[in-house]
Every structure is written in C-alpha cells, then in structure tokens.
Amino acid sequence: MEKEGQVRIPSGCAIAAVISKNGERMSGRQIIEAMKPMHDRSNGLGGGFAAYGIYPEYKDFYALHLFFDSRDTRKKCEAFLKERFEIVHSEIIPTKKIPQITNEPIIWRYFVSPLRSMLASLQLDEKEFVARTVMAINTDMEGAYVFSSGKNMGTFKAVGFPEDVGEFYKLDEYKGYSWTAHGRYPTNTPGWWGGAHPFTLLDYSIVHNGEISSYDANRRFIEMFGYKCTLQTDTEVITYIMDYLLRVQGLSLSDAASVIAAPFWSTIERKTDLEDKEKHIYLRTLFPSLLITGPFSIVLGFDGGLMALNDRLKLRSMVVGEKDDKVYIASEEASIRVMEPNVDKIYSPAGGEPVIVKVKEGCF
C-alpha cells in the first residue's frame, strides 16, 4: 500500500504555449523541451502540438491534416475532397519511427482551395464551407478524421507522451511564430489518436487542462448550429463554442471569454461601470448555455495570436511569462523556465481574466 506523500497525483494534463509578438518564427524544439518538466502530468495516452506560420509557401490554402485507417478510406476521402476543392498539393506528413509511438494510422495533408462553383451553389463563404466539410468527413466517413483545417497552421497529435509526439512528427524541422502543446491525462474518455489535443476547427485550436461538468448543456446548444461532437472528449466542444462565438457571432476575444467563463451574477451586480455591467448582463442572458463550468485552463490559438483563460474560480494552474517580444504560457513555471531561463516577468492570471496576445500587424 502506498503511503501518503509517496505518490504524486497531478491535477491532470499539461499545457504550454509560446508566441512572438514580432512574428519571429521559432523551431518546434523549444516547445518540445518545455513539455519534459511536466511529464508526470501526462500518462502517455495523448500528446499534441499546434503551430502557426509553418506553411508560408501555401499560406493562402487550407491545410487539411487527416488520419486514415486504410488506403481505401484515403482514396474515398480524396475523391470526396476533389468534388469540393482544388487540391494544390498533397503528401504523407513526414514522421520518424520511434518505439514509443505505435499503431499509427495513415497520416496525410492536403493544401486545398474551395471550388468557386461549390461556394456559389451553396451560397456559403469559404470558412463556413470548410467547416461543414470537416464536420461531414468526421461524422459520416468512417475511418477518416480531419484533425487540422486552418490556413498556414497545423496540428500534430498522437497517442503518446508529448515530447515523444514532437519527435515522431519531427517538429524541430518546422518554424512557427506561435506554438501550443498538450500532454493528456484522460480521466473519463479513451486515449486514441483523434482524442489527443489540440482540437481544432479552421484556424482555432484549443489545448485544455480540466474537466467540463457542463458538457451536455454546452453540446446540446452548439449542435443546434450544425456542429457535431463525435470525438469522445469534452474539450472538442470548447473549440466549437469558440468558433461559434468568434467567427459566427463576431464577438471579440474578451467578450467570448466573458461568455465561457462568465462572472458570477453577484460579481456583475457589484460592477460600478454601468456600460460594462450591462454588457455582462447581456452576454450572460444571451448565451447561458455556453457558460463552461468545472475546472479548466485553456489556451486558444488563432491566426495571429493566443488567448489563455482559467475558469472563474481558477481551479487549474496556469502561469504566464514575458521576455522581450515573447510571451510564454504553461501549467507550471518550470516549463516556462525551460523555454526562457531569464524570463523578465512571471505571473498567474486571475480566474476568468483572459490573457490575449497578438502578433503586431504586418509581422507575419
């Protein structure tokens, strides 16, 4: 029998991120190394990374990353894609055989542009068309799964510890102005390739430490608007909520944060700024089913920036560091110190207070 103090029980999952406000592109080596001090926060059932700015030569095309369970499934999915997109380039995503990563599916990427004829006939804009295509493949095409679909960005994930996943995908050979990472410790869902974080839709990506007790209410609401939660994890719904609030509803990042980590009614009531008070009343009244309850810390990646956010009670750890033009985010300070030993400023954001970092306009 284990005695108290001999076993470390982590508070589930590890997250880390780095962004250059000047748009400087950094190797993936740094973010891989940042996950090593947080090894015990994972259990080997999922690791992954999202990187922004990694495909400058194809920056005007949607980069679709897919898992396939067989060559026949890949051929079937390619035929489906060709009906809807111009495929300007496709290839196997390069990987390195390592003993820690096993049972890998077929992993492919396509750089695509929606066919104008399809957009015209369906009367959809590009992003909505791509989002619907992703939902169609992930819902209806057995054995195929789109795990990344943004422009000039990509997600790389697998069953394994994050540092091994980074080596498997050879991420030190990529350069991006922003990186996020996740080590998974699933508590009530299976460990499988699609279930690893980040979860993405278009250029939005989410890494998450925590557990969503409001999942069913959140899922029922978001599925009324065409989203399909099929991936056996509560984190998926956060990604779709952010896409709905930011892209579909056009909310600002801070307002979207005020929806999913809304202040308590008692806190709103005490606000002295009347305009701010009315805004929070409006958001809580309009989107009550999108309040995310339960412990969480998340990092949202998007085209040109990052947003870090804790639940309103701050039940999960998250630390932010700054040095020159770089901003670092992690579950533990040790991870930030690996990325930048001489970090100038380090702090823990308050619960429900978003940390929003954007690349300077024109820098990428």
C-alpha positions as CSV (number, residue, x, y, z in Angstrom):
1,M,0.0,0.0,0.0
2,E,1.3,3.4,-1.0
3,K,1.8,5.9,1.9
4,E,0.7,9.5,1.7
5,G,3.3,11.7,0.0
6,Q,4.9,8.9,-1.9
7,V,2.7,9.2,-5.0
8,R,2.3,12.4,-6.9
9,I,-1.3,12.9,-8.2
10,P,-1.1,15.6,-10.8
11,S,-4.0,17.9,-11.5
12,G,-4.4,16.3,-14.9
13,C,-2.9,17.3,-18.2
14,A,-0.1,19.8,-19.2
15,I,-0.4,22.8,-21.4
16,A,2.2,25.1,-22.8
17,A,2.5,27.9,-25.4
18,V,4.9,30.5,-26.8
19,I,4.3,33.3,-29.2
20,S,6.5,36.0,-30.7
21,K,4.7,39.4,-30.9
22,N,7.1,40.4,-33.7
23,G,6.2,37.3,-35.7
24,E,9.6,35.7,-35.4
25,R,9.4,32.1,-36.5
26,M,10.7,29.6,-33.9
27,S,11.7,26.0,-34.2
28,G,9.4,23.4,-32.6
29,R,12.3,22.2,-30.5
30,Q,11.7,24.8,-27.8
31,I,8.1,23.7,-27.1
32,I,9.0,20.0,-27.2
33,E,11.6,20.7,-24.5
34,A,9.1,22.7,-22.5
35,M,6.9,19.6,-22.0
36,K,9.5,17.5,-20.4
37,P,9.3,19.0,-16.9
38,M,5.6,18.3,-16.9
39,H,6.0,14.7,-18.0
40,D,4.1,13.4,-14.9
41,R,1.0,15.4,-15.8
42,S,0.5,13.1,-18.8
43,N,0.1,9.3,-18.8
44,G,1.0,8.6,-22.4
45,L,-2.5,8.5,-23.8
46,G,-2.3,11.7,-25.8
47,G,0.1,14.5,-26.8
48,G,0.0,17.1,-29.4
49,F,1.0,20.5,-30.8
50,A,-0.4,23.3,-32.9
51,A,1.9,25.6,-34.8
52,Y,1.1,28.8,-36.7
53,G,3.1,30.3,-39.6
54,I,4.6,26.9,-40.6
55,Y,3.3,26.8,-44.2
56,P,4.3,30.2,-45.7
57,E,4.6,28.6,-49.2
58,Y,0.9,27.5,-49.0
59,K,-0.3,30.3,-46.7
60,D,-3.4,31.1,-49.0
61,F,-4.6,27.5,-48.9
62,Y,-6.4,25.5,-46.2
63,A,-4.1,22.8,-44.8
64,L,-6.1,19.7,-44.1
65,H,-4.4,17.1,-41.8
66,L,-6.1,13.8,-41.8
67,F,-5.9,10.4,-40.2
68,F,-7.0,7.4,-42.3
69,D,-7.4,3.8,-41.2
70,S,-6.7,2.3,-44.6
71,R,-5.6,3.2,-48.2
72,D,-9.2,2.6,-49.4
73,T,-10.5,5.1,-46.9
74,R,-7.9,7.6,-48.1
75,K,-8.9,7.1,-51.7
76,K,-12.6,7.5,-50.9
77,C,-11.9,10.7,-48.9
78,E,-9.7,12.2,-51.7
79,A,-12.5,11.6,-54.2
80,F,-14.8,13.5,-51.8
81,L,-12.3,16.4,-51.4
82,K,-11.8,16.7,-55.2
83,E,-15.5,17.2,-55.7
84,R,-15.3,20.2,-53.4
85,F,-11.8,21.6,-53.6
86,E,-8.9,22.3,-55.8
87,I,-6.1,20.2,-54.3
88,V,-2.8,22.2,-55.0
89,H,-0.6,19.7,-53.1
90,S,-0.9,16.6,-51.1
91,E,1.6,14.3,-49.3
92,I,2.2,12.0,-46.4
93,I,3.0,14.0,-43.2
94,P,6.7,13.1,-42.5
95,T,7.2,11.1,-39.3
96,K,10.1,9.4,-37.6
97,K,9.7,5.8,-36.4
98,I,10.3,5.7,-32.6
99,P,9.4,2.8,-30.3
100,Q,7.2,5.0,-28.0
101,I,4.6,5.7,-30.8
102,T,2.8,2.7,-32.1
103,N,-0.3,1.8,-34.1
104,E,-0.1,4.9,-36.1
105,P,-2.8,5.5,-38.8
106,I,-2.1,6.8,-42.3
107,I,-1.3,10.5,-41.8
108,W,-1.8,12.8,-44.8
109,R,-2.1,16.5,-45.5
110,Y,-3.8,18.4,-48.3
111,F,-3.4,22.0,-49.3
112,V,-6.8,23.0,-50.8
113,S,-8.9,25.9,-52.1
114,P,-12.7,25.6,-52.2
115,L,-14.1,25.4,-55.7
116,R,-15.9,28.7,-56.5
117,S,-18.7,26.8,-58.2
118,M,-19.4,25.0,-54.9
119,L,-19.4,28.2,-52.9
120,A,-21.8,29.8,-55.4
121,S,-24.2,26.9,-55.5
122,L,-24.3,26.5,-51.7
123,Q,-24.2,30.3,-51.1
124,L,-21.5,29.9,-48.4
125,D,-18.4,31.8,-47.6
126,E,-15.1,29.9,-47.6
127,K,-14.8,29.3,-43.9
128,E,-18.3,28.0,-43.4
129,F,-17.8,25.7,-46.4
130,V,-14.6,24.3,-45.0
131,A,-16.1,23.9,-41.5
132,R,-19.1,22.0,-43.0
133,T,-16.8,19.8,-45.0
134,V,-14.8,18.9,-41.8
135,M,-18.0,18.1,-40.0
136,A,-19.2,15.9,-42.9
137,I,-15.9,13.9,-43.0
138,N,-15.7,13.4,-39.3
139,T,-19.3,12.5,-38.9
140,D,-20.1,10.4,-41.9
141,M,-16.8,9.0,-43.3
142,E,-15.8,6.0,-41.1
143,G,-12.1,5.6,-40.8
144,A,-11.3,9.2,-41.8
145,Y,-10.7,12.1,-39.4
146,V,-9.7,15.7,-40.2
147,F,-7.7,16.9,-37.2
148,S,-6.5,20.3,-38.6
149,S,-8.1,22.6,-41.1
150,G,-6.6,26.1,-40.9
151,K,-4.5,28.3,-43.2
152,N,-0.8,28.5,-42.6
153,M,-1.1,26.4,-39.4
154,G,-1.2,22.8,-38.5
155,T,-1.9,20.4,-35.6
156,F,0.2,17.3,-34.9
157,K,-1.1,14.8,-32.3
158,A,-0.9,11.1,-31.4
159,V,-1.2,8.6,-28.6
160,G,1.9,9.1,-26.6
161,F,3.8,11.5,-24.3
162,P,4.0,15.0,-25.9
163,E,7.8,15.0,-26.1
164,D,7.7,11.7,-28.0
165,V,4.9,13.0,-30.2
166,G,7.1,16.0,-31.1
167,E,9.9,13.8,-32.1
168,F,7.6,11.5,-34.0
169,Y,6.4,14.4,-36.2
170,K,9.9,15.9,-36.4
171,L,8.6,19.3,-35.2
172,D,12.1,20.6,-34.7
173,E,12.2,20.9,-38.6
174,Y,9.1,23.3,-38.6
175,K,9.2,27.0,-37.8
176,G,6.2,29.0,-36.5
177,Y,5.5,32.3,-34.8
178,S,3.3,30.6,-32.3
179,W,3.2,27.1,-30.7
180,T,0.8,25.4,-28.3
181,A,1.3,22.0,-26.7
182,H,-0.6,19.5,-24.6
183,G,0.1,16.4,-22.6
184,R,-3.0,14.4,-21.9
185,Y,-4.2,12.6,-18.7
186,P,-7.6,11.4,-19.7
187,T,-9.9,10.5,-16.8
188,N,-13.2,9.5,-18.3
189,T,-12.6,9.2,-22.1
190,P,-10.4,6.8,-24.0
191,G,-6.9,7.5,-25.3
192,W,-6.9,7.5,-29.1
193,W,-5.2,9.5,-31.8
194,G,-8.2,11.7,-32.6
195,G,-8.9,12.3,-28.9
196,A,-5.5,13.9,-28.3
197,H,-5.3,17.7,-28.0
198,P,-5.2,20.2,-29.6
199,F,-8.7,20.2,-31.0
200,T,-9.1,22.5,-34.0
201,L,-11.6,23.9,-36.4
202,L,-10.3,26.2,-39.2
203,D,-7.5,28.3,-37.5
204,Y,-8.8,27.9,-34.0
205,S,-7.1,25.4,-31.7
206,I,-7.7,24.5,-28.1
207,V,-5.5,22.8,-25.5
208,H,-7.2,22.2,-22.2
209,N,-6.4,21.1,-18.7
210,G,-9.6,20.3,-16.7
211,E,-13.0,18.7,-16.9
212,I,-16.2,20.2,-18.1
213,S,-19.2,19.4,-15.9
214,S,-21.5,21.5,-18.3
215,Y,-20.6,19.4,-21.3
216,D,-24.1,18.1,-22.1
217,A,-25.7,21.5,-21.9
218,N,-22.9,23.0,-24.0
219,R,-23.0,20.2,-26.6
220,R,-26.8,20.3,-27.0
221,F,-26.7,24.1,-27.6
222,I,-23.8,24.1,-30.1
223,E,-25.2,21.1,-32.1
224,M,-28.2,23.2,-32.9
225,F,-25.9,25.2,-35.2
226,G,-24.5,22.4,-37.3
227,Y,-21.6,21.4,-35.1
228,K,-21.2,17.6,-34.4
229,C,-19.4,16.5,-31.2
230,T,-18.3,13.0,-32.2
231,L,-14.8,12.7,-30.8
232,Q,-15.4,11.3,-27.3
233,T,-14.0,14.2,-25.3
234,D,-15.4,17.3,-23.7
235,T,-12.6,19.5,-25.0
236,E,-14.0,19.3,-28.5
237,V,-17.0,21.3,-27.6
238,I,-14.8,24.3,-26.4
239,T,-13.3,24.5,-29.9
240,Y,-16.7,24.7,-31.5
241,I,-18.0,27.2,-28.9
242,M,-15.1,29.5,-29.7
243,D,-15.6,29.2,-33.4
244,Y,-19.3,29.9,-32.9
245,L,-18.7,33.0,-30.7
246,L,-15.8,34.4,-32.6
247,R,-16.5,33.6,-36.3
248,V,-20.2,33.1,-36.5
249,Q,-21.4,35.7,-33.8
250,G,-18.5,38.1,-34.3
251,L,-17.7,38.6,-30.6
252,S,-14.4,39.9,-29.5
253,L,-11.9,37.6,-27.7
254,S,-12.6,39.3,-24.4
255,D,-16.4,39.1,-24.8
256,A,-16.1,35.4,-25.8
257,A,-14.1,34.8,-22.6
258,S,-16.9,36.6,-20.7
259,V,-19.3,34.0,-22.1
260,I,-17.5,30.8,-21.3
261,A,-16.0,32.0,-18.0
262,A,-18.8,34.4,-17.1
263,P,-18.5,36.4,-13.9
264,F,-21.0,35.3,-11.1
265,W,-24.2,37.3,-11.0
266,S,-23.1,38.7,-7.7
267,T,-19.9,39.9,-9.2
268,I,-21.8,41.6,-12.1
269,E,-24.1,43.2,-9.7
270,R,-21.2,44.9,-7.8
271,K,-19.8,46.4,-11.0
272,T,-19.7,50.2,-10.9
273,D,-19.1,50.8,-14.6
274,L,-22.7,50.8,-16.0
275,E,-21.7,50.0,-19.6
276,D,-19.5,47.1,-18.5
277,K,-22.2,45.9,-16.2
278,E,-24.9,46.0,-18.9
279,K,-22.6,44.2,-21.3
280,H,-22.0,41.3,-18.9
281,I,-25.8,41.0,-18.2
282,Y,-26.4,40.9,-21.9
283,L,-23.8,38.2,-22.6
284,R,-25.0,36.0,-19.7
285,T,-28.6,36.4,-20.8
286,L,-27.9,35.7,-24.5
287,F,-25.6,32.7,-24.1
288,P,-26.5,31.0,-20.8
289,S,-25.9,27.5,-22.3
290,L,-22.3,28.4,-23.3
291,L,-21.1,29.0,-19.8
292,I,-18.4,26.3,-19.2
293,T,-18.5,25.1,-15.6
294,G,-15.9,22.9,-13.9
295,P,-12.1,23.3,-13.5
296,F,-10.3,24.4,-16.6
297,S,-7.3,26.2,-18.0
298,I,-7.2,26.6,-21.8
299,V,-5.1,28.2,-24.5
300,L,-6.8,29.2,-27.6
301,G,-4.6,29.5,-30.7
302,F,-5.8,31.6,-33.7
303,D,-4.4,33.3,-36.7
304,G,-2.1,35.9,-35.3
305,G,-2.4,35.3,-31.6
306,L,-3.1,33.3,-28.4
307,M,-5.6,33.7,-25.6
308,A,-5.1,32.0,-22.2
309,L,-8.0,31.6,-19.8
310,N,-8.8,30.0,-16.5
311,D,-12.2,29.1,-15.1
312,R,-13.6,31.8,-12.9
313,L,-12.6,30.1,-9.7
314,K,-9.1,29.3,-11.0
315,L,-9.2,25.6,-10.2
316,R,-6.4,24.7,-12.6
317,S,-2.9,26.2,-12.6
318,M,-1.6,28.4,-15.3
319,V,1.4,30.7,-15.4
320,V,2.4,33.4,-17.9
321,G,5.9,34.7,-18.5
322,E,7.3,37.5,-20.7
323,K,10.7,38.3,-22.1
324,D,11.3,40.8,-24.9
325,D,8.7,40.1,-27.6
326,K,7.9,36.6,-26.4
327,V,5.0,35.5,-24.2
328,Y,5.1,32.1,-22.6
329,I,2.2,30.2,-21.0
330,A,2.3,26.9,-19.1
331,S,0.7,24.8,-16.4
332,E,4.0,25.1,-14.4
333,E,6.6,27.8,-14.1
334,A,9.3,25.1,-14.7
335,S,8.1,24.7,-18.3
336,I,8.5,28.5,-18.9
337,R,12.0,28.4,-17.4
338,V,13.0,25.7,-19.9
339,M,11.9,28.0,-22.8
340,E,13.4,31.1,-21.3
341,P,15.6,30.8,-18.2
342,N,15.9,34.6,-17.8
343,V,12.2,35.4,-18.1
344,D,11.6,39.1,-17.1
345,K,8.1,38.9,-15.8
346,I,6.1,35.9,-14.5
347,Y,2.6,35.9,-13.0
348,S,-0.6,33.8,-12.6
349,P,-3.7,35.3,-14.3
350,A,-6.8,35.7,-12.1
351,G,-9.7,33.3,-12.7
352,G,-11.9,34.3,-15.7
353,E,-9.4,37.0,-16.8
354,P,-8.2,36.3,-20.3
355,V,-4.6,36.9,-21.3
356,I,-4.7,37.9,-25.0
357,V,-1.5,38.2,-27.1
358,K,-1.5,39.2,-30.7
359,V,1.3,39.4,-33.3
360,K,1.9,43.0,-34.4
361,E,0.0,43.8,-37.6
362,G,2.0,43.1,-40.7
363,C,4.6,41.0,-38.9
364,F,3.6,37.6,-40.3
